Amino acid sequence: MTAPLDWSLLQTFLVLAETGSLSRAAPLLASTQPTLSRQLALLETQIGQSLFERSPRGLRLTAAGAALLPATRHMRDGAQDLRLALAGREQSLAGTVRLTASEIVSAYLLPEVLRALHEAHPEIQIEVVASNEVEDLRERSADIAVRMIRPAEPTLVARKLADWPLGFYAHRRYLDVHGLPTPTTMAEHRWLGYDRSDQLLRGFRAAGFPIEREFFSLRCDSQVVVWEAVRAGLGIGVGMTQLAARNADLVQVLTELAIPPLPVWLTAHRELRDTPRLRVVFDHLAAAWAAPTPTMTA
């Protein structure tokens, strides 16, 4: 009888196949290139076939490697489903919940909500992943996600919480020097936007303003940095109405230009949704934000 293959070796094979490089795979597996090379050699010895062709540009699957890849991915999916099923059976409130939200939400909206949660349930610990990327709940990058898009994954449960209004804002200091912008003088003003992200570019173009990234005199992909630049009077930027309301020196401009609001979705894996501490955090966030705007203090 053929000996069963070691799953840890198959995991190494899978990451190598998906990255095509020992150097790129090593940090993902929290390992070293020599260790991964030895593990791959051991797996190839057990199988009796070479799985990769080595070249200066990296690793390329052989025919045997390509044949093994789909089955290995299926095994990974099964292992993930098993972890989720076991996690969903955990009944204790004590423990950690990993929550992901955008930088803006994490920095300005979550703290107050989490303070109330901690006072009610001090036994629940929270890990916050402040990221503008859509974290994969199936991979357990997070347990609960606050998203601005409706999730399409069939394994997720989602609840639409609200539509948060947006506007163009500038500090009074900026307007005192440069005056109020109009749709015809927009290009004469200093605008603050993102660098690699094309989110604002797409929004402006959809509204009939075909701008390029050079339109923004300050560019940064950190939403927090851009918003703080607006608050410092560097120029005009897009922001949530409820955040601008916290600062009496911020003025909404170009109100004649409509900006679609941000739809807010709360999501979790459907099995984890039945874990008591996950359910507590999910329901707490939903109660705090299931309104036109989040409840906040000035």
C-alpha positions, 0 to 999 in steps of 0.5 A: 500500500502506498504511504499517505502523503504528508499534508504539510508537504502538500501545503508547501507544494501548493504555495510554491505552485501558486507563488512560483518562487521559493523566496515568495513562498517562504514568508507565507509559510513562515519558513526559509527557502532551504527548508522549503527546498528540502520539503519539496525534495522529500515530496518529490521522492515520495511521489517519485516524480519531479513536480517543478522545473527550476529556472532563474525566473522561478519554478514552473510546474511539470506535467506531474505537478500540474496533475497534482495541483487540483487535488491539493487545492481540493484538500485545502478547501476541505481543511478550511471547511473543517476548521470553520465547522469546528470553530462554529461549534465553540460555545464560549464567549471568552476569546478573540474575534478578528474584525476587518474594516477600512482604515477610515472606519477602523480609525474614526468609527470603530473605537467608540463602538468597541468601547461599548462592546468591551464594557458589556463583554470584557471577556471578548478580545478584538483584533482589528485589521485596518485594511482597504482590501477585501479580506477573505473570510473563508481564509480566516483573514477575519471573522467579521468584515465591515464592507462597502460592497455587497459580498457575493460569496455564497458561504457568507451571511450579510446584513445591509446596515446603512448608506453613509452620505459623502460630500466634498469638504475643505477647511475654512482656512483653505477657502479663505485663501482660494475661495469656494470652488464651482464646477467650472473652477474645480481644476483651479483648486488643490485636490487631495486623493489616492495614489495607486487606488483608482476609486476616486478617479472612477467616481469623478469620471462616472460623474462626467469629470474625466480626470487623471491622477495628476488632478490631485496635488496630494496623493496617498492610498491611506484614507486616514492620511488624506482625510487628515490633510483635508482637516489641515487645510491642504485642499479639497477632499471627499469624506463622510458627512458624519466625520465632517460634522465633528469639525466645525471648521470643515465646510461642504462645497460643490453641493450641486454635485451628487456623490453616491453614498457608501453602502455599509454591509456587515458580513461573516461566514455562515458557520461562524455566525452561530459562534456565541462571541461572533454573534455578540460582536456581529449583533453589537455592530449591527445595532450601532450602525443600523441607522442613517449614520453611526451614533457618535460623539463630537 
